[in-house]
Amino acid sequence: MGADSTQLRVGRIAIYVLLVFCALYYLAPLYVMLSTSLKSLDEIRSGNLLDIPLHPSIAAWSKAWGEACTGVQCQGLAPYFWNSMKMAVPAVLISTLIGSLNGYVLAHWRFRGSEVIFTSLMVGCFIPFQVVILPMARLLGLMHIANTTTGLIFVHIVYGVAFTTLFFRNYYVTVPEELVKAARIDGAGFFFIYSRIILPLSLPIFMVCFIWQFTQIWNDFLFGVVFGGTDAQPVTVALNNLVNTSTGVTEYNVNMAAAVIAALPTLGLYLVAGKYFVRGLTAGAVKG
Amino acid sequence: MASLSIRNVRKVYPNGAEILKGINLEIEDGQFLILVGGSGCGKSTLLNMIAGLETVSDGSIFIGDRCVNDVPPKSRDIAMVFQSYALYPTMTVRENISFGLGIRKVPKEEQKKIVDRVAETLQMTHLLDRKPALLSGGQRQRVAMGRAIARNPSLFLFDEPLSNLDAKLRVEMRAEIKLMHQRLGTTIVYVTHDQIEAMTLGDKIAVMKDGVVQQFGSPQEIYDNPDNIFVAGFIGSPSMNFLHGKLTRHESGMAFSLEHQGMVSLLPLPDKFPASLMPEGVIERDIILGIRPEHITDAISARRSEIAGGYHPTEVDCTVEMTEPTGPDTLVFSWFNKIRATCRTHPRAAAMPGEHMRLAFDLSKAVLFDPVTEQRL
């Protein structure tokens, strides 16, 4: 017994050591980014990459946010950050809502050919971004929304609906069919059942879609750089421009601060809603 | 309240599968109809069609004197109880019951009155503010019934409502459903695969197989006079015995001759099987005799019931293969011409396995089947 429990404890310790090592390994780049962003350029040049900042200062952060040059303009990341917000929030909300309705129909109001439609939507998940660039550019031009935030929202909705539909449909098939039947007999119609029976069950999957879509849309670079023009550029494109704008010395601290700023919203969303992400992906609907 | 009439109803799916092949059923106002059969026989499909959840491919369904083929579920004046109960998980019991009332624009005051009354009849007033997840299986079943009752429909539909309950609770809820029917007197259509539920609850039973109604009648009719071997074997537990033998002339009437332990036993058939009524070519041919376990019993019990005015049984010596004591009776199993027959005997009269025992055959309730068509003769 004693030998067994000692062995068990040794095993535990080994597992924890390994886990801590992995965590440190993955957190190291974040640490380097944060500490570098708080150092002055002199300190960066003289010290080691892993050193703790001796005189922490947020000067690099305010420069990255408000003054750094992205190409010819020197307004920092701020305007592009808001561009990204104006693009991501509506695109996430609309694509999630459409996906939810699609999923509801495909799971509970099957019709002739609904499986074919579902399969075609699935194909949408596998189409690489690059393939749609030319036709999409033409389409945006015809719709007179090229180089605008509206255009980017449109692109991301079209691209996102395939994923959100997949998520919602697979979640809603776990909602017992009999619930919908019971509601129909009770006299509820299509939208009434959706809003009163289905929606209240959907919080976990909404969280999954919010996180997934927000991450996809916020982090997208290709669509942003192609369809964003000059006025609607998202923060990812601006970050690239900021880092690649070389006038004199490379300001590592500013670059690092800018990178963290660009990553903050997705990071924040994970912290707030992350627990739903795992729960929504693994758990089925509430059993009646 | 309403009668229900199903006329030549068929269900064909787009892929060509014919689930229902012309169903004709008719029940009066206030009757309790059971649709019973194995899985895949189409009973649930038929119920869904009555509810309006599935379309009718052909034929027509009348609730009262109204053809409801094209009437949406909510306008059919029906309520349905599902196997999984289908309680709305995010709503309390009270909200579950009043959901349908709210849609029908019943005033709030009235809704509350109805919910309270229903809760009181089903003794679940203390559950009204709970969510379904916090209820036991029996309580959920009760709420599902309450939701149906609150609607005060003219037709109740039950889709295997007791299948998810444990054995004891099932018996209790069965009685409760029967009491509810007696109290409300509403017409009920009830789907089940359990022949005991069918026998105990129904005014009328429709035994279904492969999308066809095999027999439609009162439970006793179906039990006593099954139309074919499927119905005979499906209804009744333990199942009816099907003995293979020959039909022969015997004295003035007919007899069933059974090969048994190397000998031929003659079981004389009662007068209700006169030779004159037998179809051509059946006599001296192979035939199947259907006899229920309670009509093969120990000789002593048989003589006792003979004194009480029963039919004169024929006694046959057999070897007991196995016994199953059930308490009031002991089931005795013995082989007759390669068929293992179940016999219901008095516990003290049952022999031990391997021993000989004299069994008495009461053929007054026996039925004869054609071995080829499996139909009743």
Chai-1 contact restraints between the chains, C-beta under 6 A:
chainA,res_idxA,chainB,res_idxB,connection_type,confidence,min_distance_angstrom,max_distance_angstrom,comment,restraint_id
A,P176,B,S84,contact,1.0,0.0,6.0,A-B,restraint_1
A,E178,B,F82,contact,1.0,0.0,6.0,A-B,restraint_2
A,E178,B,S84,contact,1.0,0.0,6.0,A-B,restraint_3
A,E178,B,A86,contact,1.0,0.0,6.0,A-B,restraint_4
A,L179,B,A86,contact,1.0,0.0,6.0,A-B,restraint_5
A,K181,B,L53,contact,1.0,0.0,6.0,A-B,restraint_6
A,A182,B,A86,contact,1.0,0.0,6.0,A-B,restraint_7
A,R184,B,P73,contact,1.0,0.0,6.0,A-B,restraint_8
A,I185,B,P73,contact,1.0,0.0,6.0,A-B,restraint_9
A,I185,B,M80,contact,1.0,0.0,6.0,A-B,restraint_10
A,D186,B,F99,contact,1.0,0.0,6.0,A-B,restraint_11
A,D186,B,G100,contact,1.0,0.0,6.0,A-B,restraint_12
A,D186,B,I103,contact,1.0,0.0,6.0,A-B,restraint_13
A,G187,B,K74,contact,1.0,0.0,6.0,A-B,restraint_14
A,G187,B,G100,contact,1.0,0.0,6.0,A-B,restraint_15
A,G187,B,I103,contact,1.0,0.0,6.0,A-B,restraint_16
A,G187,B,R104,contact,1.0,0.0,6.0,A-B,restraint_17
A,A188,B,I103,contact,1.0,0.0,6.0,A-B,restraint_18
A,I197,B,Y88,contact,1.0,0.0,6.0,A-B,restraint_19
A,P200,B,T90,contact,1.0,0.0,6.0,A-B,restraint_20
A,V286,B,P89,contact,1.0,0.0,6.0,A-B,restraint_21
A,G288,B,Y85,contact,1.0,0.0,6.0,A-B,restraint_22
A,G288,B,L87,contact,1.0,0.0,6.0,A-B,restraint_23
A,G288,B,P89,contact,1.0,0.0,6.0,A-B,restraint_24
A,G288,B,P132,contact,1.0,0.0,6.0,A-B,restraint_25
